[in-house]
C-alpha cells in the first residue's frame, strides 16, 4: 500500500492512497522512533498513546531507500519551530529528459517547495548525482495538484529530470 507523508505547519499528514484514509498528527503531541525497517509514530499525551508503524518501502512520499532516511526526513518535519524563512525566490525548470541541477548547494538555506506545472512527471533527487526514474528522492506527478517540500533546513543540491518530453515547468520556491 502506498503511503504519502507530508509536512504542514503544525501537523504531519498521512494519506493511504490504496484506501483513501487520511490522518493528521499534531507535532506537539507526536514522537517519531526508528525500529528496524519501520518508522513509528507515537501520537498522544501521557494518558493515551496511539501507535502507527510505517514500513519505509510502503512510503512513496517522501521516497527514501531506507528506514533511517525516512526517519531523518520526518524528524526534519518536526524541527520547523524557530527561525524560519525571511525571504523567498522563485525559479523554474523547463521539461527536460536530461538530469539538470535545479538548485545549487546552499541556494535555499531553509528549504524549498516544488510544484510540477508540466505535462510530464518529474523525478527529484536531493543531493548530487544524476536524477533518473531509478535514482530519485520523490516523483512529483504532472498537473500541479501536488507539492513537494524538502526537509526543513535542507540546503543541499537538487537534481531533476522529467519522465518524457513535454511542455511546462517545474516551479521551485526557495526559502532563505
VMD Tcl script that draws the C-alpha trace (Angstrom):
set ca {
  {0.00 0.00 0.00}
  {1.39 3.40 -0.97}
  {1.61 5.95 1.82}
  {2.27 9.67 1.42}
  {3.56 11.63 4.42}
  {3.64 15.40 4.07}
  {4.62 18.32 6.25}
  {2.26 21.07 7.30}
  {2.93 23.95 9.68}
  {1.65 22.28 12.86}
  {0.90 18.76 11.65}
  {2.32 15.83 9.76}
  {-0.28 14.45 7.38}
  {-0.53 10.82 6.23}
  {-2.51 9.64 3.22}
  {-3.00 5.96 2.38}
  {-3.52 6.02 -1.40}
  {-4.88 2.47 -1.54}
  {-7.96 3.10 0.55}
  {-8.10 6.90 0.74}
  {-7.67 7.07 4.52}
  {-6.10 10.24 5.92}
  {-4.68 11.21 9.30}
  {-3.12 14.36 10.74}
  {-0.69 14.25 13.65}
  {-0.15 17.28 15.87}
  {3.62 17.90 16.02}
  {3.35 18.96 19.67}
  {1.97 15.53 20.62}
  {3.95 13.35 18.22}
  {7.07 11.28 18.87}
  {8.84 9.59 15.95}
  {11.00 6.50 16.50}
  {13.10 4.26 14.26}
  {12.66 0.49 14.66}
  {14.42 -1.68 12.08}
  {12.72 -1.17 8.71}
  {9.87 0.75 10.33}
  {9.27 4.31 11.43}
  {6.86 4.53 14.32}
  {4.60 7.43 15.26}
  {3.57 7.68 18.91}
  {0.73 10.15 18.97}
  {-0.95 11.44 22.11}
  {-0.41 12.59 25.64}
  {0.55 10.73 28.82}
  {-2.93 9.24 29.27}
  {-3.45 7.67 25.85}
  {-0.96 6.99 23.09}
  {-1.83 5.66 19.65}
  {0.88 3.90 17.69}
  {1.32 3.89 13.92}
  {4.08 1.97 12.13}
  {5.20 2.62 8.57}
  {7.43 0.27 6.57}
  {9.81 2.61 4.73}
  {9.27 0.84 1.39}
  {5.48 1.46 1.64}
  {6.05 5.23 1.89}
  {6.12 6.82 -1.58}
  {6.34 10.46 -0.43}
  {8.94 11.15 0.76}
  {10.67 8.45 -1.28}
  {13.63 7.00 0.60}
  {15.89 3.98 0.28}
  {15.95 3.06 3.98}
  {14.06 3.45 7.22}
  {16.80 5.72 8.57}
  {16.44 8.08 5.57}
  {12.67 8.18 6.12}
  {13.20 8.81 9.83}
  {15.62 11.67 9.08}
  {13.13 13.27 6.66}
  {10.30 13.04 9.17}
  {12.45 14.40 12.01}
  {13.19 17.32 9.67}
  {9.43 17.92 9.51}
  {9.33 18.14 13.31}
  {12.06 20.77 13.57}
  {10.08 23.60 12.00}
  {9.96 25.79 15.08}
  {12.42 28.63 15.45}
  {13.87 30.93 12.87}
  {12.37 30.23 9.52}
  {12.40 31.89 6.19}
  {12.99 35.60 5.88}
  {12.74 35.68 2.09}
  {11.88 33.55 -0.90}
  {12.62 33.42 -4.61}
  {11.02 31.51 -7.45}
  {12.89 29.56 -10.14}
  {11.58 27.35 -12.92}
  {12.96 24.37 -14.79}
  {11.52 23.59 -18.22}
  {10.76 19.99 -19.17}
  {13.96 18.11 -19.97}
  {14.81 14.44 -20.36}
  {18.37 15.13 -19.16}
  {19.14 15.41 -15.45}
  {19.78 19.05 -14.52}
  {20.66 20.84 -11.32}
  {17.53 22.67 -10.19}
  {19.14 24.11 -7.05}
  {22.80 24.54 -6.23}
  {24.17 23.57 -2.84}
  {23.19 26.39 -0.44}
  {20.67 28.02 -2.81}
  {17.82 27.51 -0.35}
  {19.09 27.75 3.22}
  {15.77 26.90 4.91}
  {14.25 24.66 2.24}
  {12.30 24.66 -0.98}
  {8.92 23.67 -2.38}
  {8.26 22.18 -5.81}
  {5.09 22.24 -7.94}
  {5.07 20.44 -11.28}
  {3.09 22.55 -13.76}
  {4.21 20.50 -16.75}
  {2.56 17.64 -18.63}
  {5.29 15.14 -17.61}
  {6.05 13.60 -14.21}
  {9.34 14.78 -12.68}
  {11.91 12.88 -10.60}
  {13.55 15.00 -7.89}
  {16.86 13.92 -6.32}
  {18.11 15.61 -3.16}
  {21.91 15.70 -3.28}
  {24.44 15.32 -6.03}
  {24.30 12.73 -8.76}
  {22.07 12.12 -11.72}
  {18.31 12.13 -11.24}
  {16.52 9.30 -13.06}
  {13.48 7.05 -12.79}
  {15.62 4.71 -10.66}
  {17.61 7.32 -8.69}
  {15.35 9.87 -7.07}
  {14.05 11.13 -3.73}
  {10.49 11.81 -4.84}
  {8.44 11.53 -8.02}
  {6.14 14.52 -8.48}
  {3.15 13.95 -10.75}
  {2.36 16.38 -13.55}
  {-0.52 18.80 -13.48}
  {0.23 20.93 -10.40}
  {-2.05 19.15 -7.93}
  {0.78 18.07 -5.61}
  {3.56 19.89 -3.79}
  {6.86 18.53 -2.52}
  {8.73 20.29 0.27}
  {12.33 19.50 1.12}
  {13.03 18.64 4.76}
  {13.35 21.78 6.90}
  {16.82 23.34 6.72}
  {17.84 21.18 3.75}
  {20.27 23.35 1.80}
  {21.92 20.79 -0.46}
  {21.81 20.50 -4.22}
  {18.70 19.28 -6.03}
  {18.72 17.47 -9.39}
  {15.63 16.91 -11.56}
  {14.66 15.01 -14.69}
  {11.27 14.63 -16.38}
  {9.79 11.25 -17.34}
  {9.42 12.26 -21.01}
  {9.48 15.26 -23.29}
  {6.62 17.70 -23.00}
  {5.82 21.26 -22.09}
  {5.53 23.34 -18.95}
  {7.74 23.93 -15.93}
  {8.69 22.72 -12.51}
  {8.17 25.75 -10.25}
  {10.59 25.98 -7.31}
  {10.17 28.35 -4.37}
  {13.44 28.74 -2.46}
  {13.26 29.83 1.18}
  {16.18 31.69 2.75}
}
mol new
graphics top color blue
foreach p $ca { graphics top sphere $p radius 0.5 }
foreach p [lrange $ca 0 end-1] q [lrange $ca 1 end] { graphics top cylinder $p $q radius 0.2 }
display resetview
